[in-house]
Amino acid sequence: MTMTETLYLAGGCFWGVEGYYKRLAGVVDTEVGYANGKSPQATYQGLKSSDHAETLAIHYDPNQIDLATLISHFFRVIDPFSLNKQGGDVGRQYRTGIYTTSASQEAAVKALVATFEQRAGRPTAVEVVPLAHFVPAEDYHQDYLDKHPSGYCHIKLAWADQALSPAENLASQEGR
């Protein structure tokens, strides 16, 4: 049995974030949902009042894909300097965030974000905080772009098929 770890990423509309990450080798499973709102309950219709972020739970095999690679891909597909907006979607439910499940994961993510910010020469709008709660989204949101290939997506899914450049790869020494 494969040991997996889980990372929670909020990168705007979760349909595209899920569609992108499902293409990466080492990603075992994904689930879209709502994270870190005011309560442990959420629905798509109530996101503005509940303050949850559209979030992707990524279950991955750390022997095939590491945290630095997952975060590098995240910065590839989002606008990390945009506050509460990704693509055509605007509102706090579309904020960018990395929600961690342990102190060690949080420290590693914060170090990766700091590396990205140093390379970029400015701070990001990405919140890095512990996961307070994750509520799976309604069934019609799960695997949405598989069910609706021409559905809305603010992310270029084909980028998942391209290797990270040294400048994009946060684990790369050449990109520093």
Phi, psi and omega per residue, in radians:
M1 nan 2.344 -3.123
T2 -1.334 2.280 3.031
M3 -1.418 2.278 3.130
T4 -2.102 2.769 2.995
E5 -2.124 2.860 -3.090
T6 -2.219 2.407 3.062
L7 -2.264 2.472 -3.129
Y8 -1.988 2.118 -3.105
L9 -2.151 2.262 3.025
A10 -1.894 2.027 -3.063
G11 -2.385 0.698 -3.068
G12 1.596 -2.609 -3.131
C13 -0.979 2.144 -3.041
F14 -1.257 -0.259 3.103
W15 -1.044 -0.860 -3.105
G16 -1.245 -0.676 3.125
V17 -1.064 -0.772 3.104
E18 -1.124 -0.814 -3.135
G19 -0.996 -0.668 3.131
Y20 -1.205 -0.940 -3.040
Y21 -1.173 -0.491 3.102
K22 -1.092 -0.365 -3.114
R23 -1.473 -0.208 -3.063
L24 -1.472 2.305 3.060
A25 -1.076 2.352 -3.137
G26 1.750 -0.289 3.041
V27 -1.439 2.047 -3.032
V28 -1.520 -0.679 -3.100
D29 -2.787 2.741 3.093
T30 -2.394 2.727 3.050
E31 -2.643 2.241 3.090
V32 -1.547 2.606 3.140
G33 -2.994 -2.821 -3.053
Y34 -2.172 2.287 -3.062
A35 -2.234 2.654 2.921
N36 0.943 0.819 3.014
G37 -1.656 -2.823 -3.082
K38 -1.363 -0.287 -3.104
S39 -2.608 2.952 3.116
P40 -1.410 0.182 3.053
Q41 -2.045 2.554 3.091
A42 -2.808 2.650 2.983
T43 -2.408 2.780 3.137
Y44 -1.017 -0.731 -3.098
Q45 -1.182 -0.429 -3.067
G46 -1.783 0.218 -3.039
L47 -1.057 -0.679 -3.114
K48 -1.078 -0.670 -3.124
S49 -1.490 -0.489 -3.106
S50 -1.495 -0.262 3.103
D51 1.122 0.466 3.033
H52 -1.406 2.705 3.040
A53 -1.800 2.404 2.991
E54 -1.090 2.160 -2.943
T55 -2.410 2.574 3.063
L56 -1.916 2.205 2.966
A57 -1.542 2.126 3.141
I58 -1.946 2.066 3.068
H59 -1.758 2.076 -3.012
Y60 -2.342 2.750 3.086
D61 -1.631 1.905 -3.087
P62 -1.155 -0.202 3.050
N63 -1.407 -0.266 3.139
Q64 -1.905 -0.554 -3.138
I65 -2.533 2.288 -3.084
D66 -1.733 2.979 -3.096
L67 -1.047 -0.727 -3.133
A68 -1.059 -0.669 3.123
T69 -1.205 -0.740 3.103
L70 -1.054 -0.763 -3.129
I71 -1.233 -0.647 3.085
S72 -1.046 -0.759 3.091
H73 -1.122 -0.651 3.120
F74 -1.024 -0.831 3.138
F75 -1.193 -0.398 3.076
R76 -1.185 -0.663 -2.966
V77 -1.736 -0.205 3.126
I78 -1.884 2.895 2.890
D79 -1.668 1.752 -3.006
P80 -1.248 -0.129 -3.109
F81 -1.811 -0.062 -3.115
S82 -1.536 2.245 -3.135
L83 -1.665 2.089 3.054
N84 1.031 0.609 3.123
K85 -2.780 2.295 3.007
Q86 -2.462 2.253 -3.095
G87 1.005 -2.334 3.136
G88 -1.547 0.067 -3.083
D89 -1.686 2.252 -3.095
V90 -2.227 2.386 3.103
G91 2.400 2.788 -3.108
R92 -1.068 -0.437 3.123
Q93 -1.181 -0.235 3.114
Y94 -1.861 0.273 3.113
R95 -1.125 2.800 3.098
T96 -1.715 2.421 -3.135
G97 -2.813 2.695 3.017
I98 -2.158 2.030 -3.051
Y99 -1.883 2.119 -2.969
T100 -1.760 2.780 -3.071
T101 -2.005 0.000 3.095
S102 -2.728 2.828 3.113
A103 -1.108 -0.660 -3.137
S104 -1.209 -0.677 3.097
Q105 -1.146 -0.724 3.133
E106 -1.078 -0.770 3.125
A107 -1.092 -0.742 3.133
A108 -1.130 -0.757 3.141
V109 -1.131 -0.771 3.138
K110 -1.068 -0.650 3.096
A111 -1.158 -0.705 3.114
L112 -1.156 -0.733 3.108
V113 -1.125 -0.702 3.107
A114 -1.083 -0.699 3.082
T115 -1.084 -0.790 3.114
F116 -1.057 -0.818 -3.120
E117 -1.095 -0.670 3.098
Q118 -1.103 -0.787 3.124
R119 -1.117 -0.674 -3.106
A120 -1.359 -0.388 -3.139
G121 1.386 0.277 3.107
R122 -2.842 2.802 -3.133
P123 -1.312 2.694 3.081
T124 -1.637 3.002 3.033
A125 -1.753 0.231 -3.087
V126 -1.435 2.130 3.074
E127 -1.466 2.382 3.072
V128 -2.126 1.851 -3.088
V129 -2.524 2.804 3.066
P130 -1.092 2.596 3.062
L131 -1.203 2.131 3.079
A132 -1.484 -0.774 3.080
H133 -2.928 2.726 3.112
F134 -2.324 2.171 -3.141
V135 -1.961 2.017 3.113
P136 -0.980 2.425 3.110
A137 -1.276 2.898 3.108
E138 -0.994 2.656 -3.075
D139 -0.937 -0.650 -3.079
Y140 -1.166 -0.295 3.082
H141 -1.489 -0.414 -3.093
Q142 -1.197 2.292 3.126
D143 0.931 0.641 -3.010
Y144 -0.982 -0.803 -3.078
L145 -1.276 -0.340 2.988
D146 -1.220 -0.692 -3.129
K147 -1.349 -0.524 -3.075
H148 -2.320 1.334 -3.037
P149 -1.001 -0.415 3.123
S150 -1.744 0.270 3.137
G151 -1.198 2.881 -3.121
Y152 -1.038 2.361 3.067
C153 -2.692 2.152 3.126
H154 -1.530 0.000 -3.075
I155 -1.957 2.455 3.053
K156 -1.415 1.736 -3.059
L157 -1.071 -0.548 -3.122
A158 -1.100 -0.367 3.097
W159 -1.060 -0.470 3.134
A160 -1.114 -0.400 -3.130
D161 -1.507 -0.066 -3.122
Q162 -1.845 2.384 3.117
A163 -1.105 2.598 3.041
L164 -1.155 2.441 3.037
S165 -1.357 2.835 3.082
P166 -0.988 -0.602 3.134
A167 -1.214 -0.536 3.135
E168 -1.433 -0.501 -3.013
N169 -1.389 1.959 -3.083
L170 -1.220 -0.286 3.086
A171 -1.585 -0.101 -3.067
S172 -1.422 2.273 3.085
Q173 -1.271 -0.580 -3.098
E174 -1.179 -0.472 -3.088
G175 -1.396 -0.032 -3.075
R176 -1.498 nan nan
